[in-house]
Amino acid sequence: MEKKKKHAGFKTEKEFVEYLCLNSDKWVKDFFNEEVDKILINHCLYFRKFGPNKPRIDLIIKTKSGKTIGIECKNPTFSFHETSRAISQLLAYGILAEEAGNPFDILALITSDKHDIGWKIVKKYNLPIRLFYISKSVHGEMK
């Protein structure tokens, strides 16, 4: 069984997402070379009825240049499991957004843990997802 990880200063995923929103002007510029126009939090991607568990992406960043960035955020307790699952979530969210007529220009996973399984999957299968690490003191792209 995978060993539980200590978080990079965030107690919960909600706290992690709030931190990202409060500091979006910094990391969006660094990661995507874009300026934030609007942030949508926990946004429902599809408006047909899915039942009580409608798919919701953690963040959608609308940039001043007109790009739409779909972001799944993870503050994982079990890094391997949650990171690998987040990649399939993002791919599904990309399809749902496209079918709804609002495709993403960029898909990204932002995590508070540096587990390397995510970028290994993305690299091996050449997936259209960018991966980033953010803590309260450091942030960067995983390659």
N, C-alpha and C positions, 0 to 999 in steps of 0.2 A: 504494500500500500504506500502511496506517495506521502511523503512527510509534509505536514502543514508548514506553510511559509509565514514569516513575519512580514507585515505590510510596511510599505515605505512611508510611514507616517499617517496612514489613513485607516480609521477604524472600520469603516463600511464603504460599500460601493457608492452609496448616496453621497457620503462626504467627499469621495474621490471626484464624482461628477460635479459637485458644487465647486470644488477647488478648480477643476478644469474650466468651468464657466467663468469664475471670477478672474482667472488668469489667461483667458482665451486670446487676448490681444498679443501676448508674448509668444505662446507656443504655436498659434496658427501662422503667425508671420515666420517664425523659425522653421516650422515643418513644411509649410505649403507655399511660402512666399506670397501670402494673401492677407488682406485685411478683412476683419469680420464686419458683416453688415447686420446679420441677425443670427441668433442661436435658438433652435427649437429643441426642447428637452423632452425625452421619453415620448417621441412622436409616433403616432400610429401611421404605418406606411400604406395601409390598404383599407379601403372603406367598405368593402363587402363584409358581410358578417362572417367572422371566424369563430364566433362564440365568445366565451369570457376571456380567453387567452389570445387576444389579438396581438399580432406581431408588432413590437414597438422597438425602434432603434433608440439608443441612449441619447445621441446628439446628432443634429443636423446643423451644419454650419453653412449659412448662405454668405458668400463673400461679396465684397464691393465690385469685383470684376464679373460677377454673375455665376460663379461656380457653386455647385452644391456638393458638400462633403458629408458622407454618411459615416458616423463613428460609433463603434461599439466600445464601451469602456469596461475594463475588468480590474477589480481589486481582489485578485484571487486568493483563496485559502489553499486550494489545491491547483497549482499552476498548470501542470501538464493537462489535466482534465479540462479546466475552464478555458485555457488558451486554445486548445485544439477544437473545442466545441464552438468557441466564439468565431472561428474562421468559417465554419459551415453556416453559422447564423448570418454573418456578413454576406456571404454569397447568396443566401436565400433572400435577405433584405434587398440586395441589389436587383434581383429578379422581380420581387414584388413592387419595388419603386418604379422599375421600368414598365411593368404591366399597368401600373396606375398612371402612367404618363409623366412621371416625375423622376427620371433617372438620375443617378448620382454620377458626378464627374470623377469623384475619388471615393474609394472605400478605405477606411482605416480602422485599425485596432489599437487602442491606447491602453496600456496596462501599467500597473504599479509594481510588476515583478518582471525580472529579466530572463525568464525561462526561455531557452532557445528553440523549443519545439515549434513555435509559431513561425519564425522566419525560415526554419528548415522546411516546413510544409509549403509555405508561400514560394520559396525559391525552387524547390524540387518540381513543383507542379505549375510554376510560372503563373501564379494567381494574381488577379488585379487588386491586391490588398497591400497597403503599406502598414508597417508595424512600428509603434513608438513606445518608449518607456518614459514615464514621468514619476518623479518623487518630489518631495517638497524642496529638494535642493538641486536636483539634476534632471535634465530631460534630453532626449535624443532619439534618433531613428535607429531601429535595429536592422542591420544588414548582414 
